[in-house]
Amino acid sequence: MGLSTLPDRAMSRARALIRTREPSLLIVAAVIGCLAGLAVTIMSRLAQWLHVVLFSIEPDGFLSATAMISPPWRAAATAGGGVVLGALFLLFFRRARQIVDPIEANALHGGRMSLRDSLRVALEAIISNGSGASVGLEAGYTQVGSAMASRIGQRLHLRRTDLRTVVGCGAAGAIAAAFSAPLTGAFYGFELIIGVYTVANIAPVMTASIAGFLVAQGLGAAAYTIEVPKALALHAVDYPPYLLLGVIAGFAAIAIMRLVTLAEVIFQKSRLPRAIRPAVGGAILGGLALYSPQVLGAGHGAMHLNMAEGVPAGLLATILLLKIAGVSISLGSGFRGGMFFASLFLGVIVGKLFAMAVAWIAPSAGIDPVAAAIVGMSALGVGIVGGPLTMTFLALEATGDLAITGIVLAASILSAITVREFFGYSFSTWRLHLRGETIRSAIDVGWLRGLTVGRMMRTDVRSVLATMPVSAFRSLFPLGSTQRVVVTDTDGRYAGIILVAEIHSTPSEDVDDTIQSFCRQPDKMLFPNMSAQTAAKVFDEAESEELVVVDDASSRHVIGLLTEAHLFRRYAEELDKARRSLAGES
């Protein structure tokens, strides 16, 4: 054997070990976590270096905590970043394709991601955050971490379930490294990337999360730590106001996501070239930064300022509105980044404003402004990002206080319920929805895309012409012979379905009448490429137990039949198979 066969033999041996020995997957997860921690360290340092160079802040300072932009011309850095992003757009324009993020990858593509596209996302996120755009690096962190994991998994030819798990490992390692919070990173992977928590995935995801955390700590990465200025003393009787805050945060999250979408629509309808929009958005953001630098960046430094200090309500409200405007303009104009940390910052302000309002309305309520800030931070984060347990563990690891953790979990659940009931999406899945996707989480529904009407229908269809006399139909189809008969016109186009019992029970004064008037559901039909979910909606609208399948909407030639009972039976079988696969039973 030649040396050229050694890599192939090593890969084959590795694949065999991973499939037969669970500890082998833990080694892969640890490597992925280390790579994610390294990526987070590099990206955060590059963005911080840009902050220092462009805005002349201290090397260990925070951009959003700057008292003022001095000299004022430095505020033009945001527009400059937009120009660079526009140039990158033009550079990649001819090769541009829709970039798959970790949630979409796990939901629709079995964990397959492009590393090249993800590195481009990371570069654009560094430029966006580094030039002061009101976005965080978390989207870039998770994109690169997950893409590296996906590449490793694809090289090892992992099974679909294992590949989805390692993608979650990459995201978990990245978030753990970014926040110095391994539990937060792990549950980010469970709730938002994999979509399910099972015994089979807990060990690799936790391993990757801890590895990412340790590597970032060892390399001295500047983590998004959340410092609480004082110890909190909370009891069960303190729950009601904070639960109300959870609901309010849910509605605030919906409003913010709608505003971001509105800003994007405005930029799209402005007729500005796509490459120019980030520069225009950056110029507007720079103007806002001259009034308050707290609109710049993800808002890490600004969060600590507003949580620790007694800021007047009027100023807090102004900062809230400016930050929402900054996030909307940044994302709407085309800057690349996420809303993870921005949502935490906005939640802190919402929580403190809520505490001030309660203290003014009911001074005896005794609500703690710091506790309200933490609850608001977590609840608004859940509303926008998703993941109640992720945000709960973030609060726990930030405060070390179990008492407030219970309140945070309760408020986060109420926020999640509010958003699900009145909106139905997190920020990530909402943007996928705007692109035409129907996924609402990272739960694997890609297999459902293959469960089409064409695969489930039966093709032994017997049809009659709509011009057939009633008497002839009754003779050909006596009672009990069949339930329904498909009818076509003289050109072979679908014309409806006839219920045999109905045509026999209806008296006819003229036996030479045709069966045309007995046709039902002439406009309700299925197409072979329809998914099971879409077909189920058509059955519900038609209120029929059986529908025809036609080749297309124009020719309407009947090619098959599908019953509602068979559709749901096949759906249940595939769903059960997927659940067993996720649980590691297959």
C-alpha positions in Angstrom: 0.0 0.0 0.0 1.2 3.5 -0.9 1.4 6.5 1.3 -1.4 8.1 -0.6 -3.8 5.6 0.9 -3.0 6.4 4.5 -5.4 9.4 4.8 -8.2 7.3 3.4 -7.5 4.4 5.7 -7.3 6.7 8.7 -10.7 8.3 7.8 -12.2 4.8 7.3 -10.8 3.7 10.7 -12.1 6.9 12.3 -15.6 6.5 10.9 -15.7 2.9 12.1 -14.7 4.0 15.6 -17.2 6.8 15.8 -20.1 4.5 14.8 -19.2 1.7 17.2 -17.6 3.5 20.1 -19.4 6.5 21.7 -16.2 7.9 23.3 -14.8 8.5 19.8 -17.5 11.0 19.1 -16.6 12.8 22.3 -13.0 13.2 21.0 -14.4 14.7 17.8 -16.7 17.0 19.9 -13.7 18.2 22.0 -11.7 19.0 18.8 -14.7 20.9 17.5 -15.1 22.8 20.7 -11.4 23.8 20.7 -11.6 25.0 17.1 -14.7 27.0 18.0 -13.0 28.6 21.0 -10.0 29.5 18.8 -12.3 31.1 16.2 -14.1 33.1 18.8 -10.8 34.4 20.2 -9.5 35.5 16.8 -12.8 37.1 15.7 -13.3 39.0 19.0 -9.7 40.3 19.0 -10.0 41.5 15.4 -13.2 43.3 16.1 -11.7 44.9 19.2 -8.6 45.9 17.2 -10.9 47.7 14.7 -12.7 49.5 17.6 -9.3 50.7 18.9 -8.1 51.9 15.5 -11.3 53.4 14.2 -12.7 55.0 17.4 -9.5 55.5 19.5 -10.7 53.7 22.5 -8.5 51.9 25.1 -7.4 48.4 24.1 -9.4 46.9 27.0 -12.3 49.3 26.7 -15.8 48.9 25.3 -17.0 50.9 22.4 -20.6 51.4 23.6 -19.3 52.6 27.0 -17.5 55.5 25.4 -18.7 58.9 26.7 -18.5 60.5 23.3 -17.1 60.1 19.8 -14.1 62.4 19.7 -13.2 63.8 17.3 -16.7 63.6 15.6 -15.3 62.6 12.2 -14.6 59.1 13.7 -18.3 58.5 13.6 -17.9 58.1 9.8 -16.3 54.7 10.5 -19.7 53.1 10.4 -20.3 54.4 6.9 -16.8 53.3 6.0 -17.6 49.8 7.2 -20.7 49.9 5.0 -18.5 50.8 2.0 -16.3 47.8 2.6 -19.3 45.5 2.9 -20.7 46.9 -0.3 -17.4 46.2 -2.0 -17.5 42.6 -0.7 -21.0 42.2 -2.1 -19.8 43.3 -5.5 -16.9 40.9 -5.3 -19.0 37.9 -4.4 -22.1 39.0 -6.5 -21.6 36.6 -9.3 -20.9 33.7 -7.0 -23.5 34.7 -4.4 -25.9 32.1 -3.1 -28.1 31.8 -0.1 -25.9 31.1 2.9 -27.2 28.3 5.1 -27.1 29.1 8.9 -26.8 26.3 11.6 -30.6 26.3 12.3 -31.5 25.9 8.7 -28.7 23.4 8.1 -30.0 21.1 10.9 -33.7 21.6 10.0 -33.5 21.1 6.3 -30.1 19.9 5.2 -29.1 17.2 7.7 -26.4 19.4 9.2 -24.6 20.2 5.9 -23.0 23.7 5.7 -20.5 25.4 3.5 -17.3 26.4 5.3 -16.3 28.8 2.6 -19.6 30.7 2.8 -19.4 30.7 6.6 -15.9 32.2 6.6 -17.4 35.0 4.4 -20.1 35.5 7.0 -17.5 35.7 9.8 -15.5 38.3 7.8 -18.6 40.4 7.2 -19.5 40.1 10.9 -16.1 41.3 12.0 -16.2 44.3 9.6 -19.8 45.1 10.7 -19.1 45.0 14.4 -15.6 46.4 14.1 -16.8 49.5 12.3 -19.4 50.1 15.0 -22.6 48.7 13.4 -25.2 47.9 16.1 -24.9 44.1 15.8 -23.1 41.4 17.7 -20.5 38.8 16.6 -22.5 35.8 18.0 -24.0 35.0 14.6 -20.5 34.9 13.1 -19.2 32.8 16.0 -21.9 30.1 15.7 -21.7 30.2 11.9 -18.0 29.4 11.8 -18.1 27.0 14.7 -20.9 25.0 13.2 -19.5 25.1 9.7 -16.1 23.7 10.9 -18.0 21.0 12.7 -20.1 20.2 9.6 -16.9 20.0 7.5 -15.3 17.6 9.9 -18.5 15.5 10.1 -18.9 15.4 6.3 -15.2 14.3 5.9 -16.0 11.5 8.4 -19.2 10.6 6.5 -21.2 10.8 9.8 -24.8 9.7 9.8 -27.4 12.4 9.5 -28.2 12.3 13.2 -24.5 12.5 14.2 -23.8 15.3 11.7 -26.7 17.4 13.2 -25.2 16.7 16.7 -21.7 17.9 15.8 -23.2 21.1 14.2 -24.8 21.7 17.6 -21.4 21.0 19.2 -19.8 23.8 17.1 -22.4 26.3 18.1 -22.2 25.3 21.7 -18.5 25.7 21.9 -18.7 29.1 20.2 -21.3 30.5 22.6 -19.6 29.0 25.7 -16.4 30.7 24.6 -18.1 34.0 23.8 -19.9 34.3 27.2 -17.5 32.2 29.4 -20.6 30.1 30.2 -20.4 26.4 29.3 -23.9 25.6 30.4 -25.3 28.4 28.4 -23.4 27.2 25.3 -24.5 23.7 25.8 -28.2 24.6 26.0 -27.9 27.0 23.1 -26.8 23.9 21.1 -29.7 21.8 22.5 -32.5 24.3 22.1 -31.6 26.4 19.1 -29.3 24.3 16.9 -30.2 20.6 17.4 -33.8 21.4 18.5 -34.0 18.5 21.0 -32.3 17.4 24.2 -31.6 13.6 24.4 -29.3 11.3 26.3 -27.5 10.6 23.0 -26.4 14.2 22.4 -25.8 15.5 26.0 -22.2 14.2 26.3 -20.8 15.4 23.0 -22.5 18.9 23.2 -21.3 19.4 26.8 -17.8 18.2 25.9 -17.6 20.7 23.0 -19.0 23.5 25.2 -16.5 23.0 28.0 -13.6 22.6 25.4 -14.6 25.9 23.8 -14.8 27.7 27.1 -11.4 26.4 28.3 -9.6 27.3 25.1 -11.0 30.8 25.0 -10.1 31.3 28.7 -6.7 29.9 28.1 -6.1 32.3 25.1 -7.4 35.3 27.1 -10.4 36.0 24.9 -12.5 39.0 26.0 -15.7 37.2 26.9 -19.2 38.8 27.0 -19.3 38.6 30.8 -22.4 39.9 32.5 -21.5 41.4 35.9 -24.2 41.9 38.6 -23.4 44.9 40.9 -24.9 43.4 44.0 -26.2 40.3 45.6 -29.9 39.7 45.2 -32.4 38.6 47.9 -35.6 37.3 46.3 -38.4 35.1 47.5 -41.5 33.3 46.0 -43.8 36.2 46.9 -41.7 38.4 44.6 -42.7 36.5 41.5 -45.9 38.3 40.2 -44.3 41.5 39.0 -41.5 39.7 37.3 -44.0 37.3 35.5 -45.7 40.4 34.2 -42.4 41.6 33.0 -41.9 38.4 31.1 -45.1 39.0 29.1 -44.2 42.6 28.4 -40.8 41.5 27.2 -42.5 39.0 24.8 -44.5 41.8 23.2 -41.4 44.0 23.1 -39.5 41.3 21.3 -42.3 41.0 18.7 -42.2 44.8 18.1 -38.4 44.8 17.7 -38.5 42.0 15.2 -41.2 43.7 13.2 -39.2 47.0 13.2 -36.1 45.3 12.0 -38.2 43.8 9.1 -39.8 47.2 8.4 -36.3 48.8 8.1 -35.2 46.1 5.7 -38.3 46.6 3.6 -37.7 50.4 3.5 -34.2 49.9 2.3 -35.3 47.5 -0.3 -38.0 49.8 -1.6 -35.6 52.8 -1.6 -34.2 51.7 -4.9 -30.7 52.2 -3.6 -28.3 49.6 -5.1 -27.7 46.7 -2.8 -24.0 47.6 -2.5 -24.8 51.2 -1.4 -27.3 50.4 1.4 -24.8 49.5 4.1 -22.9 52.8 3.6 -26.2 54.8 3.8 -27.2 52.8 6.9 -23.8 53.3 8.4 -24.0 57.1 7.8 -27.3 57.2 9.6 -26.0 55.1 12.5 -22.9 57.4 12.8 -25.3 60.4 13.3 -27.1 58.5 16.1 -23.7 57.7 17.7 -22.8 61.4 17.9 -25.7 61.7 20.2 -25.1 58.5 22.2 -22.3 56.0 21.5 -24.3 53.4 23.2 -26.0 52.6 19.9 -22.6 51.3 18.6 -21.6 47.6 18.7 -23.4 44.8 20.4 -23.8 47.0 23.6 -21.6 45.1 26.1 -20.2 48.2 27.8 -23.5 50.1 27.6 -25.2 47.2 29.4 -22.9 47.4 32.3 -23.3 51.2 32.5 -27.1 51.0 32.6 -27.3 48.0 34.9 -24.9 49.3 37.5 -25.7 53.1 37.5 -28.8 54.9 38.4 -29.8 56.3 35.0 -32.9 58.5 34.8 -36.0 57.0 33.2 -36.1 59.6 30.4 -32.5 58.9 29.4 -33.1 55.1 29.6 -36.1 55.4 27.3 -34.1 57.5 24.9 -31.3 54.9 24.8 -33.8 52.1 24.3 -35.3 53.9 21.3 -31.9 54.8 19.8 -30.6 51.2 20.2 -33.7 49.7 18.6 -33.3 52.2 15.7 -29.6 51.3 15.5 -30.2 47.6 15.3 -33.0 48.0 12.8 -30.9 50.3 10.6 -27.8 48.1 10.8 -29.6 44.9 9.9 -32.0 46.5 7.5 -29.3 48.1 5.5 -27.2 45.0 5.1 -24.7 44.8 7.9 -23.9 41.3 9.0 -24.5 40.2 12.6 -26.9 38.9 15.2 -29.2 40.2 17.9 -28.1 37.9 20.7 -26.3 40.4 22.9 -28.2 43.4 21.6 -31.4 41.7 22.8 -29.8 41.2 26.2 -28.9 44.9 26.4 -32.4 46.0 25.3 -33.8 43.6 27.9 -31.8 45.3 30.7 -33.2 48.7 29.8 -36.8 47.3 29.5 -36.4 45.7 32.9 -35.1 48.8 34.6 -37.9 50.9 33.1 -40.4 48.4 34.3 -39.0 48.5 37.8 -39.2 52.3 37.7 -42.8 52.2 36.6 -43.8 49.7 39.3 -42.0 51.8 42.0 -44.0 54.8 40.8 -47.4 53.1 40.6 -47.0 50.9 43.7 -44.1 52.0 45.9 -44.7 49.2 48.4 -44.1 46.5 45.8 -40.4 46.6 46.5 -39.2 45.4 43.1 -35.4 45.3 42.8 -34.2 47.3 39.7 -31.2 45.0 39.2 -33.3 41.8 39.5 -35.8 43.4 37.0 -32.9 44.2 34.6 -31.7 40.5 34.7 -35.2 39.2 34.3 -35.9 41.6 31.4 -32.5 40.7 29.8 -33.4 37.0 29.8 -37.0 37.3 28.9 -36.4 39.7 25.9 -33.5 37.5 24.9 -35.8 34.5 24.8 -38.4 36.4 22.8 -35.9 37.4 20.1 -33.4 34.6 20.1 -35.3 31.7 21.7 -34.2 29.1 24.2 -35.7 29.6 27.7 -33.2 27.3 29.3 -30.3 28.9 27.5 -31.2 32.3 28.9 -31.9 30.9 32.3 -28.5 29.3 32.5 -26.9 32.5 31.3 -28.5 34.3 34.2 -27.4 31.6 36.6 -23.8 31.7 35.4 -23.8 35.5 35.4 -25.2 35.9 38.9 -24.6 32.6 40.7 -28.0 33.1 42.3 -30.4 30.3 42.3 -33.2 32.4 43.7 -33.3 34.7 40.6 -32.8 31.8 38.3 -36.3 30.5 39.2 -37.9 33.8 38.4 -35.9 34.1 35.2 -37.1 30.7 34.0 -40.7 31.5 34.8 -40.6 34.9 33.1 -38.7 33.4 30.1 -41.3 30.8 29.6 -44.1 33.4 29.6 -42.1 35.5 27.1 -41.7 32.4 24.9 -45.4 31.6 25.1 -46.3 35.2 24.3 -44.1 35.3 21.2 -45.3 31.8 20.0 -48.9 32.8 20.4 -48.8 36.2 18.9 -45.9 35.9 16.4 -44.7 32.3 16.1 -41.0 32.8 15.3 -37.7 33.7 16.8 -35.6 36.3 14.9 -33.6 33.6 13.0 -36.7 31.6 12.0 -38.6 34.8 11.2 -35.9 35.8 8.6 -36.1 32.3 7.2 -39.9 32.7 7.0 -39.4 35.9 5.0 -37.4 33.9 2.5 -40.2 31.5 2.0 -39.2 28.7 4.5 -41.7 27.3 6.9 -39.4 26.0 9.7 -39.9 27.3 13.2 -37.0 25.6 14.9 -33.9 23.5 14.3 -35.9 20.2 14.7 -35.1 18.0 11.7 -37.9 18.4 9.1 -35.7 17.9 6.1 -36.9 14.3 5.8 -40.5 15.6 5.5 -39.5 17.4 2.3 -38.9 14.0 0.7 -42.3 12.7 1.9 -44.3 14.0 -1.1 -47.7 13.3 -2.5 -46.1 11.6 -5.5 -44.5 9.0 -3.1 -47.7 8.3 -1.2 -50.4 8.3 -3.9 -51.8 5.2 -5.5 -51.9 5.2 -9.3 -54.7 2.7 -10.0 -57.2 5.5 -10.7 -60.5 4.7 -12.5 -62.3 7.7 -14.0 -65.5 8.4 -16.0 -66.5 11.2 -18.3 -68.7 14.0 -17.0 -71.0 13.5 -19.9 -72.0 10.0 -18.7 -75.8 9.7 -18.0 -76.9 9.1 -14.4 -78.6 5.8 -15.3 -75.4 4.5 -16.9 -73.4 5.5 -13.8 -75.8 3.8 -11.5 -75.5 0.6 -13.5 -71.7 0.7 -13.7 -71.3 1.6 -10.0 -74.0 0.0 -7.8 -74.2 0.7 -4.1 -71.3 -0.9 -2.2 -69.0 -1.2 -5.2 -66.9 1.8 -4.3 -67.2 5.1 -2.3 -66.0 7.7 -4.8 -65.4 8.0 -8.5 -63.1 10.5 -10.3 -64.7 12.4 -13.1 -62.9 14.1 -16.1 -64.1 16.2 -19.0 -63.8 15.2 -22.7 -60.3 16.6 -22.8 -59.2 14.4 -19.9 -59.0 17.3 -17.4 -60.1 16.7 -13.8 -63.7 17.7 -13.3 -64.5 16.5 -9.7 -65.3 13.5 -7.5 -68.7 11.8 -7.2 -70.0 10.1 -4.1 -71.6 6.9 -5.2 -74.0 6.8 -2.3 -75.2 10.4 -3.0 -76.0 9.7 -6.7 -78.0 6.6 -5.8 -79.9 8.3 -3.0 -80.9 11.4 -5.1 -84.0 10.9 -7.2 -83.7 11.9 -10.9 -86.8 12.8 -12.9 -84.9 12.3 -16.1 -82.6 9.3 -16.2 -80.8 10.7 -19.2 -79.3 13.6 -17.1 -75.5 13.6 -17.0 -73.5 13.2 -13.8 -71.9 16.7 -14.2 -74.1 18.2 -11.5 -73.0 15.6 -8.9 -69.3 16.5 -9.1 -67.7 17.7 -5.9 -64.4 19.4 -5.2 -63.7 20.4 -8.8 -61.0 22.9 -7.7 -59.5 20.9 -4.8 -56.6 18.7 -6.0 -53.1 17.7 -5.0 -49.8 17.9 -7.0 -47.1 15.2 -6.9 -44.4 17.5 -5.6 -46.5 18.7 -2.6 -45.1 18.0 0.9 -47.1 16.0 3.4 -47.7 19.1 5.5 -49.1 21.1 2.5 -51.3 18.2 1.5 -52.7 18.0 5.0 -53.7 21.6 4.7 -55.5 20.9 1.4 -57.4 18.0 3.0 -58.4 20.2 5.8 -59.7 22.9 3.5 -61.5 20.4 1.2 -63.1 18.5 4.1 -62.7 15.4 2.0 -61.3 11.9 2.9 -59.8 11.5 -0.6 -58.4 13.8 -3.2 -57.0 13.4 -6.7 -53.5 14.0 -7.7 -53.0 15.9 -11.0 -49.8 16.4 -13.0 -50.0 20.3 -12.9 -52.5 23.1 -12.5 -52.9 23.8 -16.3 -53.4 20.3 -17.8 -55.1 18.8 -14.7 -54.6 15.3 -16.0 -55.3 12.8 -13.2 -52.3 10.7 -12.2 -53.3 9.3 -8.8 -55.4 9.3 -5.6 -54.4 9.9 -2.0 -56.6 9.4 1.1 -56.2 11.5 4.2 -55.9 8.4 6.4 -52.9 7.1 4.4 -51.3 10.5 4.4 -51.4 10.7 8.2 -50.3 7.1 8.7 -47.2 7.6 6.5 -46.5 11.0 8.3 -46.7 9.3 11.7 -44.4 6.4 10.6 -41.8 8.8 9.3 -42.0 11.0 12.4 -41.6 8.0 14.7 -38.6 6.9 12.7 -37.0 10.4 13.0 -37.7 10.4 16.7 -36.0 7.0 17.2 -33.1 8.2 15.2 -32.7 11.4 17.3 -32.8 9.2 20.5 -30.1 7.0 19.1 -32.3 3.9 18.8 -31.6 3.4 15.1 
